[in-house]
Amino acid sequence: MKSNQLIYGIGVSVLLAMCPSLIAATRANACVLPPATPASYTWNFQNEANQTFRTILDEAETVRYFADQLEFFPSNGITDWWTHGDMLMQLRTSVNEIGGTVCRLEAIRRVVAPWQQKTIDEIISTITLMADNTQDAITFGNNNQLALWKPVYADYLKNIYNESSKLTKSLNQAVQFARVGSEYNQLKKDVGAKSTS
């Protein structure tokens, strides 16, 4: 039985070590702007940002779910590295998905509304912390497979949960604001109101 657990533990460690490192795209200046094209002069970047916020919101909710499950495990005696490693892999995948999407937001940041720029800045700041804490949790688990009960590991998980909760809240507000703004603009069109700006 112990040899099976050891093999599983080693398997997860090797698997985690073989995966690409966490999102380099969330680091400052990591994204390269593509050259301007004729279509980029008429593209609705604000609408693209709003759609991207919804996409990131889905991933942030997934991260929060996995972080919540991981926090729950040690308090209920689930301390085998195989279970934690598998869940961390799923969490890491979602964090990487956000990181890839953030690169596009960084590229269009200068041409979106100020409130969208603020949201993008919050996403970048929070996803960087999430990525760091996820990497720290994986590193700790790889090196301390029999000590997942230690407070330092619990702190990494708690940080990931708190950061994903903060990101989810911020993105929920952004998505709601974008929806209300869109409804307002449509209503103005429907009633024939002229813009006051």
C-alpha positions in Angstrom: 0.0 0.0 0.0 2.7 2.5 0.9 4.7 1.7 -2.2 1.6 2.4 -4.3 1.1 5.8 -2.6 4.8 6.6 -3.1 4.5 5.7 -6.8 1.4 7.9 -7.1 3.2 10.7 -5.2 6.3 10.5 -7.4 4.0 10.3 -10.5 2.3 13.6 -9.5 5.6 15.2 -8.7 7.1 14.3 -12.0 3.9 15.3 -13.8 3.9 18.7 -12.1 7.6 19.2 -12.8 7.1 18.4 -16.5 4.3 20.9 -17.0 5.2 24.3 -18.3 5.8 26.9 -15.7 3.0 29.1 -14.5 2.0 32.1 -16.6 4.9 34.2 -17.7 2.4 36.3 -19.6 1.2 37.9 -16.4 4.6 39.5 -15.8 5.0 43.1 -16.8 5.9 43.7 -20.4 5.5 40.1 -21.3 3.0 40.7 -24.1 4.0 41.9 -27.5 1.6 44.1 -29.4 0.8 42.8 -32.9 1.2 45.3 -35.8 -1.8 47.5 -36.6 -4.0 46.2 -39.4 -6.8 48.0 -41.3 -9.3 46.1 -39.2 -7.7 47.2 -36.0 -8.8 50.8 -36.7 -12.5 49.9 -36.6 -12.4 47.0 -34.1 -14.5 47.4 -31.0 -11.8 46.9 -28.4 -14.2 47.9 -25.5 -16.6 45.1 -26.5 -13.7 42.7 -26.8 -12.5 43.6 -23.3 -16.1 43.0 -21.9 -16.3 39.6 -23.5 -12.8 38.8 -22.2 -13.9 39.8 -18.7 -16.7 37.2 -18.9 -14.2 34.5 -20.1 -11.8 35.2 -17.3 -14.7 35.3 -14.8 -15.5 31.7 -15.7 -11.9 30.6 -15.1 -11.6 32.6 -11.9 -14.7 30.8 -10.6 -13.1 27.5 -11.4 -9.9 28.5 -9.6 -11.9 29.5 -6.6 -13.7 26.2 -6.6 -10.5 24.2 -6.7 -8.9 26.4 -4.1 -11.9 25.9 -1.8 -11.7 22.1 -2.2 -8.0 22.1 -1.5 -8.5 24.2 1.7 -11.1 21.7 2.8 -9.0 18.6 2.3 -6.4 18.9 5.2 -9.1 19.7 7.8 -10.9 16.5 6.8 -7.8 14.3 6.8 -7.2 14.3 3.1 -3.5 14.8 3.0 -2.2 12.5 0.3 -0.2 14.3 -2.3 -1.8 12.4 -5.2 -5.2 14.0 -4.5 -3.8 17.4 -3.8 -1.4 17.2 -6.8 -4.3 16.3 -9.1 -6.4 19.2 -7.9 -3.4 21.6 -8.1 -2.9 20.6 -11.7 -6.5 21.5 -12.5 -6.1 24.8 -10.7 -2.8 25.5 -12.5 -4.5 24.9 -15.8 -7.2 27.5 -15.1 -4.6 30.0 -13.8 -2.6 29.4 -17.1 -5.8 30.0 -19.1 -6.3 33.3 -17.4 -2.7 34.2 -18.0 -3.0 33.6 -21.7 -6.1 35.7 -21.9 -4.5 38.5 -19.8 -1.9 38.9 -22.5 -4.5 40.1 -25.0 -6.0 42.5 -22.4 -2.6 44.0 -21.9 -2.2 44.5 -25.6 -5.6 46.4 -25.9 -5.4 48.2 -22.6 -4.5 51.6 -24.0 -7.6 51.7 -26.3 -10.3 50.7 -23.8 -12.4 52.8 -21.4 -10.7 54.0 -18.1 -12.9 51.7 -16.0 -11.8 48.7 -18.2 -8.2 49.7 -17.8 -8.7 49.7 -14.0 -10.2 46.2 -14.2 -7.4 45.0 -16.4 -4.8 46.3 -13.9 -6.7 44.5 -11.1 -6.7 41.3 -13.1 -3.0 41.5 -13.8 -2.1 42.2 -10.2 -4.3 39.4 -8.8 -3.4 36.7 -11.3 0.3 37.4 -10.7 -0.3 36.7 -7.0 -2.4 33.6 -7.8 0.2 32.2 -10.0 2.9 32.8 -7.4 0.9 31.1 -4.7 -0.1 28.2 -7.0 3.6 27.6 -7.9 4.6 27.9 -4.2 1.9 25.3 -3.2 3.1 22.9 -5.9 6.7 23.4 -4.9 5.9 22.8 -1.3 3.8 19.7 -2.0 6.5 18.3 -4.3 9.1 18.7 -1.5 6.9 17.9 1.5 4.4 15.3 0.3 3.8 13.9 3.9 3.5 17.4 5.4 0.5 18.9 3.7 -1.0 19.6 7.1 1.6 22.4 7.7 0.4 25.9 8.1 2.6 27.3 5.3 0.8 25.0 2.8 -2.6 26.0 4.2 -1.5 29.7 3.7 -0.8 29.1 0.1 -4.2 27.6 -0.5 -5.9 30.3 1.5 -4.2 33.0 -0.5 -5.2 31.3 -3.8 -8.8 31.2 -2.6 -8.8 34.8 -1.4 -7.2 36.0 -4.6 -9.6 34.1 -6.8 -12.6 35.4 -4.7 -11.3 39.0 -5.2 -10.9 38.5 -8.9 -14.3 36.9 -9.2 -15.9 39.8 -7.3 -14.1 42.4 -9.4 -15.0 40.7 -12.7 -18.6 40.2 -11.7 -18.9 44.0 -11.1 -17.2 44.7 -14.5 -19.5 42.2 -16.3 -22.5 43.7 -14.7 -21.4 47.3 -15.4 -20.8 46.4 -19.1 -24.2 44.7 -19.3 -26.0 47.7 -17.8 -24.1 50.1 -20.1 -25.0 48.1 -23.1 -28.7 48.0 -22.1 -28.6 51.8 -21.5 -27.1 52.4 -24.9 -29.7 50.2 -26.6 -32.5 51.9 -24.7 -31.2 55.3 -25.8 -31.3 54.1 -29.4 -34.8 52.6 -29.0 -36.3 55.9 -27.6 -34.2 58.0 -30.0 -32.4 59.9 -27.3 -29.4 61.9 -28.4 -26.0 61.6 -26.7 -25.3 64.3 -24.2 -21.5 64.1 -24.7 
